[in-house]
Every structure is written in structure tokens, then in C-alpha cells.
């Protein structure tokens, strides 16, 4: 276990008033990430349409892009998604997958012509629903732990709590039933490990010593569901067919849930006999809530008759109000060789009954500002080229409690955010070529740098910590490739796109310096279809 965060966690915990706390950096990063999604035309061109405009999805990237419209537009999009995940740990590879259909976009643009001889040529209004992120995924890993064990993390958390041997034994005694969950001095991970025989303690003249087991084989699997949806409302202006301005107000809806189960086979030498055990640790976690942001955009033709367009957009932070709920269940089984007989125990504890239901916490999240620069160039009416650069400093994200205050716990978590996260650079490239007036082909590419610092890790404070899901993954850079086809008639259009993204991550079942990373790889494939009418 690493010590820098532990010092911060203990320092923050000493200032805490009564109450239980839970949020970590790894809970908020899924909410802040975006996927390449929207209309099939937008996705097929890699989303690099901020300066080109003329597609309804640009409402959410550069709001000025709606100012390009000279006619009304209505579109709807759906997709088929397939996520293939692979985990490689100590030479053993495990694969899992999840596929499903998704409703990804619906929107319209109302184009209002002002006149040909006025500076203000068009005032356009738009609305678009878009799925920003799809969380549907399954992941699994397994392999030999070579001695490392989550039970040692349980013992470490108990030791750091300052508990004495006697108080620890009183806590796990059957007479106390579930009162241990109400004790603010102990983290629930160590409570559950103690109650099921996975953490033990001895006392001698030098003090108390808490210990776990040696890990043998381990396995982990998880399933996540839900997504982040945004509802964008836009107004945009066309001035002299050279300057375009736009404003978008976005309303966000978050629905994220995760189920995970982690298990180990354990062994320990008692001095007389070898002891063997195993356990299964289930965790349920859910976050939902809403948010709002504002996006401002600008597009200019720097030369009056040039096909070059330059764009700039800024997105305010998204201000989220969120609610999380979670619970856990731990089952252990251990065999002790004692006088030639085997005594079998199957203890079980769960936080749902221990606490009287799910733990529920309200909190607020403020995401970072985003800045977008774009360029677009057209060659006649046959070819369109687009490029974008976007930057967001995720280390500036902030957490507050449900009352809107940055209490001592949130101060600690915000220091973790600053330490673990960094600025993300995103490059988008795209092109469209008309083979004939009715048919178009498209291609795109996206690159996003890693959000996590190399040495980021998940620290569960030994105090007041109700969270027991120790796993975390540090995602590396993401590469996304796309191709598309388009068909146009006078009013009707149909577009298709195929989007493939790949990302590697370093996954850990728990924080332990002796535990090697599981090399995780996610390959996501999406086929999108958009149908629309322009009139």
C-alpha cells in the first residue's frame, strides 16, 4: 500500500464529523468521459465537424455549426454496440463481451431566414438528444496471486484505524451483531474481513499485529450498465455568411450501475498445520443524477470567398447533482486441520443488513472547462476536410457534499483528483467525399491521451469508509477509427457508420505494491444508422 494518499486520507479523516463518506476519483471519471457518437455522418467523419458545421450533432461540440443551416432538419439515430474486453494477469488471459442495441440520437433544426440584404441572415434554433457515453460492458480476469491478497489490504486498513486487539475482537464478536458497521473508527472493508475470519490479530508486548492470508488463485468479474445522456438546446446566428455564433444549454442525465465479484483461494501456515480458505466478495454500486452546462461557439470564414473555416468553442463545466448507493456481501469458507479432523466454517456478512439497507450519499461534481479549436476546408461541392483539437484539465474537477460545501472529506478527495488526473488532449480528423451527388464516403480518426497519471491508485481511508470495492483501472490513451456511407435525395437522407475504438488499461483488484497490473484491453465496435429529412 502506498503512503502519500494514506497521509492525506488520515489527515482528512481526523477532521470529519459524524457521518459516512464514500466518493473516490474512480467513481467520477466514467461520468466525465465522452464517446464518439451522434449522427452517423458525424461519427463517420470522426466528429471533426466543429468548423464545417451543418450537422445536428455539432450542437454539442461547436454550437455555431448550427448557424450553417439554411433549411430545416429532423434526424434520428440508433446503433448496435459490441464491447470485447480482455484481461491478462500473470500470463493468464480471460475474455468477456457484451452486445446490445441503443437509441443514440434524435433532434431537429429550425432554420429561420431573416433576409439576404441584412447583416443578420439566419437565426436558427435546434434541439438534440445524444448518448454521450455507453457503460454497457463486462470484464473478467483470473490468475495466480503469488502471495498477494486482498485480505492483507483488509488487515492494513484495520491496523491504520488505530484499533486495539481487544476492541477488534469485541467488534467481530457475535454478541455485537452488526454494531461494527456503526462504529466510525473502522472502515467497512476491515469490518467485513474481520467478521468472516479473513483478518485476524495477535497481541504481544510490542502491541497488536493484524494480519491476513497469502493469496493463491484469484478471479474478478464485473458488469456495468447505463450511460450519460445530454439534451442540448441551441440558438445560432449567421452574419453575412461569414461569421457564425452559437449558444447551447445542455441538460445531462446520468445512470451508472456496476456489479462486481472478487474471489481468492488462500493459504496460511500456522506453525503446526497449513490452513486453507476461500471467499467471494460481491459489490453493488449505482450513481444517478443530473447536470447542466453551457457551450459557446464561433465560426469564421477568414477570407470572404475562401472555402476555409475556422472555429472556436468553449464549454463551461458541467455542474452535476448526483446520488450514489451501494452495498456489499462477503462469504468465506476455511478449513483448519486440527488433530486429524477438518472443521469447516462458512461465515457470511453483508452491509445491506448490517447498515439497514443501501448506503446512500448525495454529492456534487463540477467537471473541467473544455476548449475546442477546429478548421474545415471544402473542395468544390465534392470534398470536405475537418480537424479539431480539444483540451480539458481533469485535475481541476471538484467534488462537494450534498449541501454544496467542500467539507474536509471532499478537500481530501479533491487533492486526490489533483494528484491522480491530468489534462487530456483530443485530436479529431475527418473527411467526406461525394462519389456522385447522391452518394458519399467518409472516414475519421480520434486520439485522446490518458486521463490518469501513471502512478494513480485507489486509497480507501481506514476511517469512516463504507466503500469495500477496492478495484480500479488506470486507462491509457484511446484510439478511434471510423468509416461511413451517405445517401441523399432531395429531402430524405440515410447515413451509416462503423466506429471502432480501442483502449488499454492497467487494472488492479486492490492497491498493493507487490501486485502486478492486469493488462486490460477494451475493443468497442458500433454500427450506426441515421435517417433524416431536410425541408
N, C-alpha and C positions, 0 to 999 in steps of 0.2 A: 504494500500500500504506500502511496506517495504522500509526502508530508506537507507540501506547500498549501494545498487546499485544506488539509486537515486543520492546520493552524487557523485559517480563516473561518472554517466551519465551527471550531470550538469557540473562537472569539465571538462570532455572531450568536452562537447558542447561549453563551453566558448572559447575553443581554435580553434574551427572549422572555416575554411574559407568558402567562399560561396560554396554552393552545398548541396545536399540532400543525406542522408545516411539511411541504412536500415538493414543490416545483423544482425541477432541475433544468439545466441547459438543454438536455437531450429531449425534454418534453416539448420545447417550443420551436426547435429547428424544423421539424416536419411542417409546421404551420407556416413558416416563413419562406419555404421553397416553392418555386413555380415550375410547371412543366410546359413544354411546347404543345399548346392546344388552342382550339378555337375553330375557325372555319378551315376546311380542307385546303383552300387556297393559301391562307395564312401559314398553316403548318407546312404545306408543301414547299413554300419559299423560306422555310426556316425562321419565320416570324420577322424577317428583315424588311419590314414594310413601314417603318416609322416615318420615313421621309417620302416614300412613294404614296402612302395613303390609299384611299379608295377601297379599303376592305373594312368590314364592320368590326373585326377584332382589334383594329388599331385604336378603338375607343379606350382600351386598357393599356396601351403602350405609349402612343403619342396621340392625345385627343385631337390634335389639329388634323390628323389624317381623315377625319370625317368631313372636314371642310372641302376636300377634293370632290365630293359627290356633287353631281348635277341632276340626279334623279333619285327616286325613292328605291329602297332596297329592303327586302324581307328574306331572312335565311334561317335555316335550321340544320344542325349537325349532330351526328351520332357516330359512335366508334365501337370497334371491337378491340379489347385490350388483352394482351398476354404478357405476363411477367414471369421470367425464368430466373430463379435465384440459385446460387451455388455457394456452398461454404466448404473451405478446405482447412482442416485443422490437424496438425501433426501428421500430414501425409494422407489423411482420410478425407474424401470428398463426398458431400451429401448434396443432393439436388431436390428442389421443390418448385412448384409453379402454381399460378392462379390465373384464370381467364374469365372475362365477363364482358357483357355489353354495357355501354354507357351512353347516356344522353348528355352531350357536351356543350351545346350552344344553341341559343335562339335569340334573335334580335331583329331590329328594324332601324332604318334611317329615313327620316322625313326631310326632304330637301326643299327649301323654301327660297325661291328666286326673288331677289329684290329688284334687280334691273341690270341692263347692260351698260348704262351710261353713268352709273353711280360708282363711287369708290367701293361701297359695300355691295358685292354681287350676290352672295348667298348667305343665309343664316340657316344652318342645318341642325336638326335635333336627332338624337339617337338613343337607343337602349339596347343593351346586350347582356345576356346571361352567359357565363362561361365557367367551365370547371377548370380551376387553376391547378389543382393537384388531386391525383387519384391515389389513395393509400392502399388499395387492394393488393395484398401481397402475402405470400407465405415464404418462410425461411427456415432452414434446418441446418444443424451441424452436429457432429459427434466425433469422438476420438479419445485417445489416452491422455489423461491429465498429467501423468508423470509426477504425481505427488501434490500438485497444486489443487486446492479445494476451496469451494465457496464457504465451507464450514469454518475455515480459518478467517475468512472475512467476518463471519458472524462473531467469532471469538475476539477478533481485533476490535470490532465495534463495541462489544461488551467491556473489554479492557479499557478502552478510551472513555467510557462513560463514568469511570471512577467508582464503579460498584465494588463492594467488598464481597468476599466469599460468602459470608452469611446472608447478606441482602440478596445476592444472586440465587442462592439456594431457596430462600424464602419466596423469591419471585416465581420460581418454577414449580413450587410445591403444589400439589393438587388442592390443598386447602385454600390456596389463594384463587383458584379457578382462573378467571380472566382478568383479575385486577392488574396484572402486569402490563396490560395494554393501556391502562390509565395512568401509569407511572411515567411522568415526564422525563425522568432521568435516563430512560432506556429507549434505544431505537428498537423498532419492531422486528427488524431482521434478527437481532440477537435474542429478543424475547422468544421468537418462534423457534430459533435454533436451540435455545435452552430448554424449552418445553418439550421438545421432541428428542432430546438426547444427543443432539449433534454438536452442542457446545457443553463442555464440562469445565470444572475448575478444581484446583487444589490450593491449599493454603499451607505455608510453612513460615519459618522465622523471617524470611525475607519479604513476605507479603503474599498476595494472591496471584495465581497464574491461571489464565483462561486458555483453553486450547480446543482445537477442532480435530479433524481427521486428515489422513492422507487420501488424495483423490486418485481413483483408478480410471475407469471409463466414465465418460460424461456425454450427455446429449442435450440439445436445446432445439426447440421449435417454437415458432410464433406465427400468428396470423393477424394482419392489420386490415382494417376496413374503413370506409368513409372517404371524405375528401374535403377540399376547400372550394367553395363556390363564390363567385362575385357577380353582383348585379350592378352594371355601370350605366349611369345616366349622363348624357353628353349634350353640350351645345357648342357649336363651332362656327367660325366666320371665314368667309372668303373675301379678301380685299384686293381688288384689281387683278384677280387671277395670279397674284404673285406672293401674297402674304396670307397665311392661314393660321388662325388661332383657335385653340380648343380648350375646354374645361370639362373634366369628368369627375363626378362624385360616385364613389364606389361603396357599395354595401356588401359586407362579407358574411358568409355563413360557414362555420367550422363544425365538422362532425368527424371525430377520430376515435377509433377504438382499437385496442390491442389485447390479445390473449397470448400468454406465453407459458411454457412449462419447461423447467430445467431439472435434470436429474443427474445424480452421481452414484457410482459404486465406490465404497470407502473401505479402508482398512487401517488398523492401528495395532501396534504391539504393546501389550500390557506388561510385559516382563515375564509372564508365565504362558499366556496364550495369545494367539492372534485374534483380533476382533474384526468382524466384518459387518458392514452396514450398507444401506442404500436409502435414497429418499427421492421424492418427487415434489417439486416446488412450483405451484401454479400462481400466476398473477393476472389480474384483470385490471385494465386501465381504460378510461374514457375521458375525452375532452370535447366539450361543445361550447358554442357561444357565437358571438357576432362581432363585427368590426366595421370601421368606416375610414375612408381616406379620400384625398383629393389629388387629381392629376392635372397638370397644366402642360400644354404643348404648343409648339410653334414650328411652322414650316415656311421656308422662303425659297423663291427662285432668285438666286443672286444676280443673274443676268436675265433680262426680260424675255428674250427669245431662246434661252438655253434650256435643254431638257434636264439640266441638273437641278436637284432639290436638296436642301439641307434642312435637317430637323433637330430640334432640341425638346426634351421633355423632362419634367421633374415630378416625382411622386412624393407626396408627404408620407410620413409614417402612417401605418395602419394602426389605429387605436382599437385594440381588442378588449372585450369584456368576456371572460371565459370561466367555465366551471369544470372542474375535474372531479372524478370519482374513481375509487379503486378499492380492491380487496385482494387478499392472498390466502392460500391454503398450502400447508406443508404436511406431508405424510412421510414418516421414516420407518424403517424396519432394520433391526440389527440383531445379529446372532452372537452370543457370547459362549465360548467353550469353557465350561465350568464343571470340573470333576467328571468329565466324560459324557456329560449331557449337554444338550443345546437348549437354551432358553430363548424364545423368540418374543420380541416386542413389536407392536405396530402402533406407536403413538401418532396422534394427529392433532393439529391445531389450525384454526383459521381465524383471520382477523375480522371476518364478517360477523361471526357470533361473538368474538371477543370484544368487539367495539360496539356491537348492536346495529350492524348494517354497514354499508359502504362508507368510507371516509369521503367527505365532500368538502371541497375548498373552492372559493371564488377568488379570482385574481385578474389582474390587468396586464396586458402585454403591449408594448409600443415597439413596432418594428423600425428598422432604419429608413432614412431617406434613400431614394433611388434617383440616379441621374442617367439620362439617356441621350446619346449623340447618334445621329443617323444621316445617311446620304443615300440618295436614289438617283438613278440615271436611266433614261429611256432612249432607245434607238428606234426612231420612227414609231410605228404602232405595233412593232413585232417583238421587241425585246425590252425587258425591264430588269434592272440590276439594283440590288439593295444591300446595304451594310449597316450594322448597328454596333455600338459599344455601350454597355451599361455597367454601372458600378453601384454597389451597396456595401456599406461597412457594417457587418452584422455584429461586431463587437460593441456597437453603440445601442443595441436593443436594450430595453429596460423592462423590469418587472415591478409591479406594485401589488399590494394586497387588495382584497375585495372592496375595501373602503377608499381606495385610491391613494394610499400612502406607501412610501418606501420605508417600511419598518426595518428593524435590524436584520431579520432573516432575508428580506429582499435585498438589502445592501450587500449581504454576503453573496447571494445568488448573482447579483449584478456584477460583482467582482469576478465571479466565475465566468460569466458571459464575456467580460472584457479579456479575461485570460485565455479562454478556450476558442473563441470565434475570431474571425478576421474578415477583411474586405474581400468581396467576391467580384471578379472581373468576368463579364459575359460578352462574348463576340457572336454576332449572328450575321450570316451571309446567305443571300438568296438570289435566284434568277427565275425568270419566266420567259418563255419563247413561244410565239404563235406559229405553229406549222402551217395552218390555214386560218382564216378568220374565225372559224368555229372551234378549233382545237388548239390547246396549249399544253406544253410540258413544263414542269417546274422541278427545281432542286434546291436544297438548303443544307446548311450546316450550322450547328451551335457548339460553342465551347464555354463551359463555366468552370472556373477554378474552385478549389476546395474551400468549404466554409469553415472547417475546423483547423486549428493549429495542430501541428504534428504530435505534440505530447498531451493533447487534451484527454481527460479521463473523467469518470463519474464518481464523485465523492458523496457518500451518504453520511451525513453528520451522525455522530454517536448519540446526540441529544435530540429529543423531540421529533424524531424522524419516523414517520409512519410508512414510508416507502420501503418496499422489500425487493423490487425488481432491479437487480444490480447490473444488468447487461447494458452495453452501449456500443455504438458503432461510429467510427470517425470516417465519414465519407470523403473520398478523394475527388478529383476532377470528373466532370461529366461531359461526354461527347454524344452529340445527337445528329443523326443524318436523316434527311427526308427527301422524298420524291413525290411528284403529283401529276395529275392529269386534269384538264379542264375542258368543259364543253359549253358553248354559248349559242343560244338562239337570240332572237330579237329581244325577248323579255325573260325567258327561262334560262337558268344555268344549273349545271351539276358539276361538282368537283370531287375528286378522290385524292387521298394522300396516304402514303405509308411513312410512318415515323419510327425510327429505331434509335434508342438511347442506351448507353452502357455506362456503368459506374462501378468502380471498385471501392471497397471499404475495409477498414480494419475493425473487426468485431471482437469484443471481449465479453465473456459471460459474467465477469466481475473484475474489479480492479485488483491486480496482483502483479508485481514486477516480474515474478517468475513465470507468469502465464503468457505463452506466445499468442500472437493475434491469429484469429481465424480470418483467412482471406475470403472476403465476401465479394461476390460479383452479381450484379443485377442487370439483366438484359430485358428491356421493355420494348415490345412491339405494339404498334397501334395502327389500325386501318380506319381512316375517317371518310365519311361521306357527308357532303353538304348539298342541299337542294335550296334554290333561291329564285326569287323573282325580282326583276328591276322594272320599274314603270314610272 
